[in-house]
Amino acid sequence: MKNFFPVLMVLAMAGCAAPGPESGDTQAAVVCSKETATGTNLIVTKCRTVAQAEKEREDARAAGEEINRARTGIRAPAGQ
């Protein structure tokens, strides 16, 4: 029973290891980053594909622009 904790730790660490991209497709590559949520001191590791990270970045940029437009009273052109 005293060997349970070291074995559990090794298995937990092995389960967290993400395999690298096998096909060379950069959009399928997994990128991990450490992030701190607003209002907390807890740091979490968030892993996502390059495509997911780019989509989140674009969504955040678009949301920021929308907030700025709402504050300044400028509306988006009809086509957007």
Biopython code that builds the backbone (N, CA, C, O; Angstrom):
import numpy as np
from Bio.PDB.StructureBuilder import StructureBuilder

atoms = [
    (1, "MET", "N", (0.813, -1.191, 0.000)),
    (1, "MET", "CA", (0.000, 0.000, 0.000)),
    (1, "MET", "C", (0.863, 1.264, 0.000)),
    (1, "MET", "O", (0.446, 2.295, -0.529)),
    (2, "LYS", "N", (2.064, 1.194, 0.590)),
    (2, "LYS", "CA", (2.902, 2.383, 0.632)),
    (2, "LYS", "C", (3.490, 2.709, -0.742)),
    (2, "LYS", "O", (3.998, 3.815, -0.927)),
    (3, "ASN", "N", (3.444, 1.802, -1.700)),
    (3, "ASN", "CA", (3.897, 2.068, -3.060)),
    (3, "ASN", "C", (2.785, 2.636, -3.941)),
    (3, "ASN", "O", (3.016, 2.955, -5.107)),
    (4, "PHE", "N", (1.596, 2.759, -3.391)),
    (4, "PHE", "CA", (0.442, 3.228, -4.160)),
    (4, "PHE", "C", (0.621, 4.674, -4.629)),
    (4, "PHE", "O", (0.371, 4.973, -5.797)),
    (5, "PHE", "N", (1.043, 5.562, -3.751)),
    (5, "PHE", "CA", (1.157, 6.976, -4.098)),
    (5, "PHE", "C", (2.196, 7.230, -5.191)),
    (5, "PHE", "O", (1.885, 7.948, -6.142)),
    (6, "PRO", "N", (3.407, 6.684, -5.110)),
    (6, "PRO", "CA", (4.363, 6.909, -6.214)),
    (6, "PRO", "C", (3.872, 6.351, -7.550)),
    (6, "PRO", "O", (4.086, 6.971, -8.592)),
    (7, "VAL", "N", (3.228, 5.205, -7.531)),
    (7, "VAL", "CA", (2.702, 4.613, -8.761)),
    (7, "VAL", "C", (1.586, 5.503, -9.315)),
    (7, "VAL", "O", (1.513, 5.728, -10.523)),
    (8, "LEU", "N", (0.731, 6.000, -8.444)),
    (8, "LEU", "CA", (-0.351, 6.884, -8.863)),
    (8, "LEU", "C", (0.199, 8.163, -9.492)),
    (8, "LEU", "O", (-0.329, 8.632, -10.500)),
    (9, "MET", "N", (1.249, 8.726, -8.910)),
    (9, "MET", "CA", (1.845, 9.948, -9.449)),
    (9, "MET", "C", (2.453, 9.705, -10.831)),
    (9, "MET", "O", (2.306, 10.535, -11.728)),
    (10, "VAL", "N", (3.129, 8.582, -11.003)),
    (10, "VAL", "CA", (3.727, 8.259, -12.308)),
    (10, "VAL", "C", (2.632, 8.092, -13.359)),
    (10, "VAL", "O", (2.771, 8.580, -14.481)),
    (11, "LEU", "N", (1.554, 7.413, -13.006)),
    (11, "LEU", "CA", (0.457, 7.227, -13.954)),
    (11, "LEU", "C", (-0.217, 8.556, -14.285)),
    (11, "LEU", "O", (-0.580, 8.790, -15.438)),
    (12, "ALA", "N", (-0.386, 9.421, -13.299)),
    (12, "ALA", "CA", (-1.009, 10.720, -13.542)),
    (12, "ALA", "C", (-0.142, 11.572, -14.465)),
    (12, "ALA", "O", (-0.660, 12.235, -15.364)),
    (13, "MET", "N", (1.153, 11.559, -14.253)),
    (13, "MET", "CA", (2.056, 12.347, -15.092)),
    (13, "MET", "C", (2.104, 11.776, -16.512)),
    (13, "MET", "O", (2.172, 12.536, -17.477)),
    (14, "ALA", "N", (2.072, 10.472, -16.648)),
    (14, "ALA", "CA", (2.096, 9.856, -17.973)),
    (14, "ALA", "C", (0.802, 10.144, -18.723)),
    (14, "ALA", "O", (0.822, 10.297, -19.945)),
    (15, "GLY", "N", (-0.313, 10.220, -18.020)),
    (15, "GLY", "CA", (-1.595, 10.502, -18.654)),
    (15, "GLY", "C", (-1.687, 11.933, -19.156)),
    (15, "GLY", "O", (-2.462, 12.209, -20.072)),
    (16, "CYS", "N", (-0.920, 12.848, -18.582)),
    (16, "CYS", "CA", (-0.962, 14.251, -18.993)),
    (16, "CYS", "C", (-0.097, 14.541, -20.206)),
    (16, "CYS", "O", (-0.236, 15.597, -20.824)),
    (17, "ALA", "N", (0.775, 13.640, -20.552)),
    (17, "ALA", "CA", (1.674, 13.862, -21.686)),
    (17, "ALA", "C", (0.879, 13.771, -22.985)),
    (17, "ALA", "O", (0.207, 12.773, -23.245)),
    (18, "ALA", "N", (0.962, 14.817, -23.790)),
    (18, "ALA", "CA", (0.257, 14.844, -25.071)),
    (18, "ALA", "C", (1.215, 14.434, -26.178)),
    (18, "ALA", "O", (2.335, 14.940, -26.242)),
    (19, "PRO", "N", (0.795, 13.529, -27.047)),
    (19, "PRO", "CA", (1.665, 13.150, -28.152)),
    (19, "PRO", "C", (1.774, 14.289, -29.151)),
    (19, "PRO", "O", (0.837, 15.069, -29.320)),
    (20, "GLY", "N", (2.914, 14.381, -29.808)),
    (20, "GLY", "CA", (3.131, 15.431, -30.797)),
    (20, "GLY", "C", (2.401, 15.102, -32.087)),
    (20, "GLY", "O", (1.920, 13.983, -32.264)),
    (21, "PRO", "N", (2.317, 16.077, -32.991)),
    (21, "PRO", "CA", (1.656, 15.821, -34.272)),
    (21, "PRO", "C", (2.478, 14.836, -35.093)),
    (21, "PRO", "O", (3.693, 14.980, -35.222)),
    (22, "GLU", "N", (1.807, 13.846, -35.640)),
    (22, "GLU", "CA", (2.502, 12.806, -36.391)),
    (22, "GLU", "C", (2.532, 13.097, -37.880)),
    (22, "GLU", "O", (3.401, 12.594, -38.592)),
    (23, "SER", "N", (1.588, 13.907, -38.362)),
    (23, "SER", "CA", (1.477, 14.110, -39.798)),
    (23, "SER", "C", (2.159, 15.383, -40.283)),
    (23, "SER", "O", (2.249, 15.601, -41.492)),
    (24, "GLY", "N", (2.641, 16.226, -39.379)),
    (24, "GLY", "CA", (3.246, 17.479, -39.784)),
    (24, "GLY", "C", (2.217, 18.568, -40.018)),
    (24, "GLY", "O", (2.581, 19.672, -40.425)),
    (25, "ASP", "N", (0.944, 18.294, -39.775)),
    (25, "ASP", "CA", (-0.118, 19.286, -39.933)),
    (25, "ASP", "C", (-0.049, 20.250, -38.756)),
    (25, "ASP", "O", (-0.328, 19.863, -37.621)),
    (26, "THR", "N", (0.321, 21.510, -39.018)),
    (26, "THR", "CA", (0.495, 22.468, -37.928)),
    (26, "THR", "C", (-0.834, 22.842, -37.281)),
    (26, "THR", "O", (-0.856, 23.223, -36.110)),
    (27, "GLN", "N", (-1.946, 22.742, -38.016)),
    (27, "GLN", "CA", (-3.251, 23.064, -37.428)),
    (27, "GLN", "C", (-3.672, 22.013, -36.412)),
    (27, "GLN", "O", (-4.470, 22.309, -35.523)),
    (28, "ALA", "N", (-3.153, 20.789, -36.522)),
    (28, "ALA", "CA", (-3.502, 19.726, -35.596)),
    (28, "ALA", "C", (-2.539, 19.680, -34.411)),
    (28, "ALA", "O", (-2.763, 18.915, -33.474)),
    (29, "ALA", "N", (-1.485, 20.474, -34.432)),
    (29, "ALA", "CA", (-0.518, 20.479, -33.341)),
    (29, "ALA", "C", (-1.184, 20.989, -32.069)),
    (29, "ALA", "O", (-2.013, 21.897, -32.111)),
    (30, "VAL", "N", (-0.818, 20.405, -30.955)),
    (30, "VAL", "CA", (-1.389, 20.795, -29.669)),
    (30, "VAL", "C", (-0.451, 21.791, -29.003)),
    (30, "VAL", "O", (0.757, 21.572, -28.908)),
    (31, "VAL", "N", (-1.042, 22.896, -28.542)),
    (31, "VAL", "CA", (-0.294, 23.937, -27.854)),
    (31, "VAL", "C", (-0.858, 24.050, -26.447)),
    (31, "VAL", "O", (-2.068, 24.183, -26.268)),
    (32, "CYS", "N", (0.010, 23.997, -25.456)),
    (32, "CYS", "CA", (-0.428, 24.125, -24.063)),
    (32, "CYS", "C", (0.120, 25.418, -23.481)),
    (32, "CYS", "O", (1.244, 25.824, -23.779)),
    (33, "SER", "N", (-0.690, 26.059, -22.645)),
    (33, "SER", "CA", (-0.254, 27.285, -21.985)),
    (33, "SER", "C", (-0.815, 27.311, -20.576)),
    (33, "SER", "O", (-1.855, 26.717, -20.293)),
    (34, "LYS", "N", (-0.110, 28.009, -19.701)),
    (34, "LYS", "CA", (-0.572, 28.168, -18.325)),
    (34, "LYS", "C", (-1.343, 29.474, -18.247)),
    (34, "LYS", "O", (-0.842, 30.522, -18.656)),
    (35, "GLU", "N", (-2.565, 29.414, -17.720)),
    (35, "GLU", "CA", (-3.433, 30.575, -17.672)),
    (35, "GLU", "C", (-3.992, 30.753, -16.271)),
    (35, "GLU", "O", (-4.214, 29.789, -15.539)),
    (36, "THR", "N", (-4.213, 32.011, -15.920)),
    (36, "THR", "CA", (-4.831, 32.347, -14.643)),
    (36, "THR", "C", (-6.174, 32.995, -14.931)),
    (36, "THR", "O", (-6.243, 33.997, -15.643)),
    (37, "ALA", "N", (-7.228, 32.436, -14.388)),
    (37, "ALA", "CA", (-8.562, 33.001, -14.588)),
    (37, "ALA", "C", (-8.695, 34.293, -13.792)),
    (37, "ALA", "O", (-8.093, 34.444, -12.729)),
    (38, "THR", "N", (-9.478, 35.208, -14.307)),
    (38, "THR", "CA", (-9.716, 36.475, -13.625)),
    (38, "THR", "C", (-10.370, 36.209, -12.273)),
    (38, "THR", "O", (-11.327, 35.441, -12.175)),
    (39, "GLY", "N", (-9.846, 36.847, -11.242)),
    (39, "GLY", "CA", (-10.422, 36.721, -9.909)),
    (39, "GLY", "C", (-9.895, 35.555, -9.102)),
    (39, "GLY", "O", (-10.422, 35.268, -8.027)),
    (40, "THR", "N", (-8.873, 34.877, -9.587)),
    (40, "THR", "CA", (-8.325, 33.748, -8.843)),
    (40, "THR", "C", (-6.808, 33.723, -9.006)),
    (40, "THR", "O", (-6.260, 34.319, -9.932)),
    (41, "ASN", "N", (-6.154, 33.035, -8.107)),
    (41, "ASN", "CA", (-4.708, 32.870, -8.193)),
    (41, "ASN", "C", (-4.336, 31.480, -8.699)),
    (41, "ASN", "O", (-3.155, 31.142, -8.777)),
    (42, "LEU", "N", (-5.335, 30.678, -9.042)),
    (42, "LEU", "CA", (-5.075, 29.325, -9.508)),
    (42, "LEU", "C", (-4.611, 29.351, -10.957)),
    (42, "LEU", "O", (-5.231, 29.989, -11.808)),
    (43, "ILE", "N", (-3.536, 28.664, -11.222)),
    (43, "ILE", "CA", (-2.991, 28.565, -12.572)),
    (43, "ILE", "C", (-3.367, 27.192, -13.111)),
    (43, "ILE", "O", (-3.123, 26.171, -12.469)),
    (44, "VAL", "N", (-3.961, 27.182, -14.292)),
    (44, "VAL", "CA", (-4.339, 25.919, -14.921)),
    (44, "VAL", "C", (-3.623, 25.806, -16.262)),
    (44, "VAL", "O", (-3.339, 26.813, -16.911)),
    (45, "THR", "N", (-3.341, 24.592, -16.662)),
    (45, "THR", "CA", (-2.743, 24.339, -17.960)),
    (45, "THR", "C", (-3.865, 24.034, -18.938)),
    (45, "THR", "O", (-4.650, 23.109, -18.729)),
    (46, "LYS", "N", (-3.936, 24.816, -20.004)),
    (46, "LYS", "CA", (-4.987, 24.651, -21.001)),
    (46, "LYS", "C", (-4.334, 24.240, -22.307)),
    (46, "LYS", "O", (-3.484, 24.960, -22.832)),
    (47, "CYS", "N", (-4.726, 23.086, -22.837)),
    (47, "CYS", "CA", (-4.171, 22.588, -24.093)),
    (47, "CYS", "C", (-5.245, 22.635, -25.171)),
    (47, "CYS", "O", (-6.398, 22.278, -24.931)),
    (48, "ARG", "N", (-4.852, 23.080, -26.362)),
    (48, "ARG", "CA", (-5.763, 23.156, -27.498)),
    (48, "ARG", "C", (-4.939, 23.100, -28.778)),
    (48, "ARG", "O", (-3.720, 23.274, -28.763)),
    (49, "THR", "N", (-5.628, 22.853, -29.879)),
    (49, "THR", "CA", (-4.930, 22.816, -31.163)),
    (49, "THR", "C", (-4.621, 24.243, -31.607)),
    (49, "THR", "O", (-5.185, 25.203, -31.082)),
    (50, "VAL", "N", (-3.721, 24.370, -32.579)),
    (50, "VAL", "CA", (-3.366, 25.681, -33.111)),
    (50, "VAL", "C", (-4.609, 26.350, -33.688)),
    (50, "VAL", "O", (-4.812, 27.550, -33.503)),
    (51, "ALA", "N", (-5.444, 25.575, -34.388)),
    (51, "ALA", "CA", (-6.658, 26.132, -34.986)),
    (51, "ALA", "C", (-7.605, 26.658, -33.909)),
    (51, "ALA", "O", (-8.191, 27.727, -34.075)),
    (52, "GLN", "N", (-7.762, 25.920, -32.809)),
    (52, "GLN", "CA", (-8.623, 26.377, -31.712)),
    (52, "GLN", "C", (-8.067, 27.648, -31.084)),
    (52, "GLN", "O", (-8.829, 28.565, -30.776)),
    (53, "ALA", "N", (-6.755, 27.719, -30.890)),
    (53, "ALA", "CA", (-6.143, 28.900, -30.286)),
    (53, "ALA", "C", (-6.329, 30.118, -31.189)),
    (53, "ALA", "O", (-6.603, 31.214, -30.700)),
    (54, "GLU", "N", (-6.182, 29.936, -32.498)),
    (54, "GLU", "CA", (-6.386, 31.051, -33.428)),
    (54, "GLU", "C", (-7.835, 31.519, -33.422)),
    (54, "GLU", "O", (-8.100, 32.720, -33.480)),
    (55, "LYS", "N", (-8.785, 30.568, -33.351)),
    (55, "LYS", "CA", (-10.204, 30.935, -33.313)),
    (55, "LYS", "C", (-10.523, 31.699, -32.035)),
    (55, "LYS", "O", (-11.236, 32.701, -32.085)),
    (56, "GLU", "N", (-10.010, 31.246, -30.886)),
    (56, "GLU", "CA", (-10.234, 31.963, -29.629)),
    (56, "GLU", "C", (-9.652, 33.375, -29.696)),
    (56, "GLU", "O", (-10.275, 34.325, -29.222)),
    (57, "ARG", "N", (-8.470, 33.516, -30.277)),
    (57, "ARG", "CA", (-7.834, 34.829, -30.403)),
    (57, "ARG", "C", (-8.677, 35.751, -31.277)),
    (57, "ARG", "O", (-8.876, 36.919, -30.942)),
    (58, "GLU", "N", (-9.172, 35.225, -32.401)),
    (58, "GLU", "CA", (-10.009, 36.022, -33.304)),
    (58, "GLU", "C", (-11.341, 36.395, -32.645)),
    (58, "GLU", "O", (-11.810, 37.523, -32.794)),
    (59, "ASP", "N", (-11.943, 35.462, -31.926)),
    (59, "ASP", "CA", (-13.201, 35.743, -31.224)),
    (59, "ASP", "C", (-13.004, 36.831, -30.166)),
    (59, "ASP", "O", (-13.854, 37.708, -30.009)),
    (60, "ALA", "N", (-11.896, 36.775, -29.449)),
    (60, "ALA", "CA", (-11.612, 37.785, -28.415)),
    (60, "ALA", "C", (-11.386, 39.155, -29.055)),
    (60, "ALA", "O", (-11.845, 40.170, -28.531)),
    (61, "ARG", "N", (-10.679, 39.184, -30.185)),
    (61, "ARG", "CA", (-10.454, 40.447, -30.876)),
    (61, "ARG", "C", (-11.771, 41.045, -31.348)),
    (61, "ARG", "O", (-12.008, 42.243, -31.189)),
    (62, "ALA", "N", (-12.630, 40.206, -31.931)),
    (62, "ALA", "CA", (-13.923, 40.676, -32.433)),
    (62, "ALA", "C", (-14.800, 41.180, -31.287)),
    (62, "ALA", "O", (-15.490, 42.188, -31.431)),
    (63, "ALA", "N", (-14.775, 40.483, -30.153)),
    (63, "ALA", "CA", (-15.568, 40.920, -29.003)),
    (63, "ALA", "C", (-15.060, 42.258, -28.482)),
    (63, "ALA", "O", (-15.860, 43.121, -28.119)),
    (64, "GLY", "N", (-13.750, 42.442, -28.439)),
    (64, "GLY", "CA", (-13.174, 43.713, -28.003)),
    (64, "GLY", "C", (-13.570, 44.853, -28.920)),
    (64, "GLY", "O", (-13.890, 45.949, -28.459)),
    (65, "GLU", "N", (-13.548, 44.592, -30.237)),
    (65, "GLU", "CA", (-13.969, 45.619, -31.186)),
    (65, "GLU", "C", (-15.437, 45.969, -31.001)),
    (65, "GLU", "O", (-15.812, 47.139, -31.079)),
    (66, "GLU", "N", (-16.265, 44.970, -30.758)),
    (66, "GLU", "CA", (-17.696, 45.209, -30.559)),
    (66, "GLU", "C", (-17.938, 46.039, -29.300)),
    (66, "GLU", "O", (-18.801, 46.916, -29.293)),
    (67, "ILE", "N", (-17.194, 45.773, -28.256)),
    (67, "ILE", "CA", (-17.325, 46.562, -27.022)),
    (67, "ILE", "C", (-16.917, 48.008, -27.285)),
    (67, "ILE", "O", (-17.589, 48.938, -26.837)),
    (68, "ASN", "N", (-15.823, 48.196, -28.006)),
    (68, "ASN", "CA", (-15.375, 49.549, -28.324)),
    (68, "ASN", "C", (-16.391, 50.290, -29.185)),
    (68, "ASN", "O", (-16.622, 51.482, -28.983)),
    (69, "ARG", "N", (-16.998, 49.593, -30.142)),
    (69, "ARG", "CA", (-18.021, 50.229, -30.981)),
    (69, "ARG", "C", (-19.225, 50.639, -30.134)),
    (69, "ARG", "O", (-19.776, 51.723, -30.324)),
    (70, "ALA", "N", (-19.631, 49.784, -29.207)),
    (70, "ALA", "CA", (-20.792, 50.083, -28.369)),
    (70, "ALA", "C", (-20.514, 51.292, -27.482)),
    (70, "ALA", "O", (-21.406, 52.111, -27.259)),
    (71, "ARG", "N", (-19.301, 51.413, -26.980)),
    (71, "ARG", "CA", (-18.955, 52.542, -26.111)),
    (71, "ARG", "C", (-18.873, 53.848, -26.871)),
    (71, "ARG", "O", (-19.250, 54.896, -26.348)),
    (72, "THR", "N", (-18.387, 53.798, -28.094)),
    (72, "THR", "CA", (-18.197, 55.026, -28.851)),
    (72, "THR", "C", (-19.405, 55.361, -29.726)),
    (72, "THR", "O", (-19.476, 56.453, -30.289)),
    (73, "GLY", "N", (-20.344, 54.440, -29.843)),
    (73, "GLY", "CA", (-21.527, 54.693, -30.651)),
    (73, "GLY", "C", (-21.323, 54.437, -32.121)),
    (73, "GLY", "O", (-22.209, 54.747, -32.917)),
    (74, "ILE", "N", (-20.193, 53.884, -32.519)),
    (74, "ILE", "CA", (-19.921, 53.585, -33.925)),
    (74, "ILE", "C", (-20.480, 52.197, -34.219)),
    (74, "ILE", "O", (-20.191, 51.250, -33.487)),
    (75, "ARG", "N", (-21.250, 52.067, -35.245)),
    (75, "ARG", "CA", (-21.826, 50.777, -35.623)),
    (75, "ARG", "C", (-21.025, 50.165, -36.768)),
    (75, "ARG", "O", (-20.387, 50.867, -37.551)),
    (76, "ALA", "N", (-21.078, 48.837, -36.841)),
    (76, "ALA", "CA", (-20.378, 48.119, -37.906)),
    (76, "ALA", "C", (-21.057, 48.385, -39.246)),
    (76, "ALA", "O", (-22.265, 48.619, -39.295)),
    (77, "PRO", "N", (-20.293, 48.350, -40.326)),
    (77, "PRO", "CA", (-20.894, 48.503, -41.661)),
    (77, "PRO", "C", (-21.940, 47.418, -41.893)),
    (77, "PRO", "O", (-21.900, 46.369, -41.250)),
    (78, "ALA", "N", (-22.866, 47.663, -42.800)),
    (78, "ALA", "CA", (-24.005, 46.753, -43.052)),
    (78, "ALA", "C", (-23.562, 45.355, -43.450)),
    (78, "ALA", "O", (-24.280, 44.399, -43.158)),
    (79, "GLY", "N", (-22.433, 45.189, -44.090)),
    (79, "GLY", "CA", (-21.985, 43.877, -44.552)),
    (79, "GLY", "C", (-21.340, 43.012, -43.481)),
    (79, "GLY", "O", (-20.990, 41.867, -43.767)),
    (80, "GLN", "N", (-21.171, 43.501, -42.283)),
    (80, "GLN", "CA", (-20.450, 42.723, -41.268)),
    (80, "GLN", "C", (-21.326, 42.288, -40.158)),
    (80, "GLN", "O", (-20.863, 41.625, -39.230)),
]
sb = StructureBuilder()
sb.init_structure("model")
sb.init_model(0)
sb.init_chain("A")
sb.init_seg("    ")
for serial, (resi, resn, name, xyz) in enumerate(atoms, 1):
    if name == "N":
        sb.init_residue(resn, " ", resi, " ")
    sb.init_atom(name, np.array(xyz, "f"), 0.0, 1.0, " ", f" {name:<3s}", serial, name[0])
structure = sb.get_structure()
